Amino acid sequence: MMKNPAKPLGEDFVTNEMLSPQAYNSMGPVAHDIDSSYGFLRFFHDQCIPYVTFHASKKGTHIWRTVFPKYFASSNLVRQATYAMACLNLWPMMNLPKLLESDNNECRFKIAPSKASHTTNQFSHVFDNLAVFENSRQSIFSITTSYFISTLQSSRKLTADGQQRQDLTYDDLAQIYFSGYLIFGYAGIHPHCVLPLIEHDTENPVDFIGFFSSMRHVFTSSSPGLREMIIHKLVEHDFLTPTSTSEKIGFVEVLRYQLSRYHFANATFSEIDARMCGEHETLKNCLQLLECCFLSSLKEGHPTPFFKFLSLLEDDFIELARARNYFALRVLFTFSCICIYCQFYLSFNENVWAQYVGSFVQNYSPLCDSDAALYDYVITKQTSADPNRFTHEMRALNRLSFVFGGMEDSFVIR
């Protein structure tokens, strides 16, 4: 039993007990009654929601503390996703390096311990009497995995059915939205890279960008009125559309400059055909989306709007990336490096972003100067953003990205 009486889950409140914004791989307080479904929900409520909302807006807090519990109660899919995310967030509170080392014996991935997990864990005694660990401390892996597999299977079925149906309701879209949000976070921070960022040469790829593309199709195929209702009620922030006076985003400006040279610098007039122009337009639109997400993240003061870039990618870009278009893969390399910079992981060395970055470096070395500089800064030097100074830290990276690309940052508004 917990020492303090539980607060109503539907109450829209902010207390001193809530966490300040932290890295995804940091530790926090843990409930003592996680052996029950209610305990998982309480743990998710207290420990996981701060990582989702960052206490950035009253609307976000209201959505996750007042609206979300309704769908937890009514939707098995949302419950399974919640349990999976709650289980995964228990890992850093245990001896994560030891658990990952032990799990390497049974897992096809080799997990390197996170340097952030070597600190003494003041909560380790809590787990001795929890039912989720009654067989062994390692059983948390099988529990977490079973919840995630159930979530993924149910979500894929619901999404596939949703693309065929014309009678989707608000509640249908809401449970897809909440479960998708949680699956994104789970797959993003999981040390075992449970969903690869992208799969090549596969007839039916099961990857990060494809999974969320199918979810996006469900929303775009629903009625305009229903979409507007979801956006109004469940999307906690707006995306900024860049203008001529907007802050310039260094790595986007560098990629834009390089994109024109990539397509047209050495091409003769006869070689510039419809295919090349279409590819150029697709990549240009993708960079604009990346810019919008970065600007929105700066405005909101937390990384969630930036992460949503991956769930908004157009099909044309996904096709280019799966076909190993070098420039499309570079965009994903940049995005992945910034996710690592934002500490979107449990283990620094092993996560979906590090896996993709490592694969890109292996396949496309030597890197161009701007990519090599970004890799050195984020991966080699392990530089990361302090979540409590997020906007300042992201602007620092933004200024550096101009330098990485050999450009002046005189257009950056300070």
Stockholm file with secondary structure:
# STOCKHOLM 1.0

chainA/1-414         MMKNPAKPLGEDFVTNEMLSPQAYNSMGPVAHDIDSSYGFLRFFHDQCIPYVTFHASKKGTHIWRTVFPKYFASSNLVRQATYAMACLNLWPMMNLPKLLESDNNECRFKIAPSKASHTTNQFSHVFDNLAVFENSRQSIFSITTSYFISTLQSSRKLTADGQQRQDLTYDDLAQIYFSGYLIFGYAGIHPHCVLPLIEHDTENPVDFIGFFSSMRHVFTSSSPGLREMIIHKLVEHDFLTPTSTSEKIGFVEVLRYQLSRYHFANATFSEIDARMCGEHETLKNCLQLLECCFLSSLKEGHPTPFFKFLSLLEDDFIELARARNYFALRVLFTFSCICIYCQFYLSFNENVWAQYVGSFVQNYSPLCDSDAALYDYVITKQTSADPNRFTHEMRALNRLSFVFGGMEDSFVIR
#=GR chainA/1-414 SS CCSSCCCCTTCCCCCTTSCCSCCTTCCCCCCSCTTSHHHHHHHIIIIIHHHHHTTCCHHHHHIIIIIHHHHHHHCHHHHHHHHHHHHHTTGGGSCHHHHHHHHTTTCSSCCCCCGGGCSCCTTGGGGGGCGGGSSCTTHHHHHHHHHHHHHHHHHHHHHHHHHHCSCCCHHHHHHHHHHHHHHHHHHHHCTTCSSCSCCCSCSSCCCHHHHHHHHHHHHHHSCHHHHHHHHHHHCCSCCCCCCTTSCCCHHHHHHHHHHHHHHHTTCCGGGCCHHHHHHHHHHHHHHHHHHHHHHHHHHHTSSHHHHGGGGGCCHHHHHHHHTTCHHHHHHHHHHHHHHHHTTCSSBTTBSHHHHHHHHHHHHHCSCCHHHHHHHIIIIISCCCCCGGGHHHHHHHHHHHHHHHTTCCCTTCCC
#=GC SS_cons         CCSSCCCCTTCCCCCTTSCCSCCTTCCCCCCSCTTSHHHHHHHIIIIIHHHHHTTCCHHHHHIIIIIHHHHHHHCHHHHHHHHHHHHHTTGGGSCHHHHHHHHTTTCSSCCCCCGGGCSCCTTGGGGGGCGGGSSCTTHHHHHHHHHHHHHHHHHHHHHHHHHHCSCCCHHHHHHHHHHHHHHHHHHHHCTTCSSCSCCCSCSSCCCHHHHHHHHHHHHHHSCHHHHHHHHHHHCCSCCCCCCTTSCCCHHHHHHHHHHHHHHHTTCCGGGCCHHHHHHHHHHHHHHHHHHHHHHHHHHHTSSHHHHGGGGGCCHHHHHHHHTTCHHHHHHHHHHHHHHHHTTCSSBTTBSHHHHHHHHHHHHHCSCCHHHHHHHIIIIISCCCCCGGGHHHHHHHHHHHHHHHTTCCCTTCCC
//
